[in-house]
Amino acid sequence: LGGRIVHGAHGSAGALGWLVLDRQQTPDPGHGYLDLYASASALASQGRLLDPPLSPEEIIARAREGQVTCAKLVADCAAVLSIAVAGLASLFDPEVLIFGGPLTGAFDLFAPLLREGLQRYGSPSVRQTPVVAAQLGGDAPAYGALRAAMLLQSVWA
């Protein structure tokens, strides 16, 4: 925010994975709802159940090839994420939504569903908000951590 990393009062600002979308779901003390249902780790969990087991990268590759089971796994993940994104966009009214993290390489698969979710679940003012892939892709968290370390180093120097 304003060129600074926002940590929050307890260091968990921006922990999107903990956003709950289903109050009937039993909470997991170690993982947030979106972490369990709309993330690379969610795809990894689903991939381990397949025969043969597949990694998230393999699921994405097969989804691009039109393999029905893998396309459905990606679509289900994107659908849950789209509901969360629409809610957050409605709350914060951003100029743009940036899709980052480990699934950035699959933006082509996620983008249409995220845009559809904005249309369906977002407030009228955010339904046309652009959704773009992070320029740093899946490495964005590492760059953010490096930037934070550099800022701390300059403070301590």
JOCOR-V926249 format. One record per backbone hydrogen bond with DSSP energy under -0.5 kcal/mol. NH is the residue of the N-H (numbers start at 1). CO is the residue of the C=O. Records with the same first field share a line. If there is no record, write none. Layout:
NH=CO + CO
This chain:
4=1
7=5
11=8
13=7
15=12
16=14
18=15
19=16
25=22
28=31
29=27
31=28
34=17 + 19
35=17
36=32
37=33
38=34
43=39
44=40
45=41
46=42
47=43
48=44
49=45 + 46
50=47
52=50
54=47
59=55
60=56
61=57
62=58
63=59
64=60
65=61
66=63
67=62
71=67
72=68
73=69
74=70
75=71
76=72
77=73
78=74
79=75
80=76
81=77
82=78
83=79
84=80
85=81
86=82
87=83
88=84
89=85
90=86
91=87
92=88
93=89
97=130
98=96
99=97 + 132
100=98
101=137
104=101
106=103
107=104
109=106
110=106
111=107
114=110
115=111
116=112
117=113
118=114
119=115
120=116
121=117
122=117 + 118
126=123
127=123 + 124
129=126
130=95
132=97 + 130
134=99
137=134
139=136
140=137
143=139
144=140
145=141
146=142
147=143
148=144
149=145
150=146
151=147
152=148
153=149
154=150
155=151
156=152
157=153
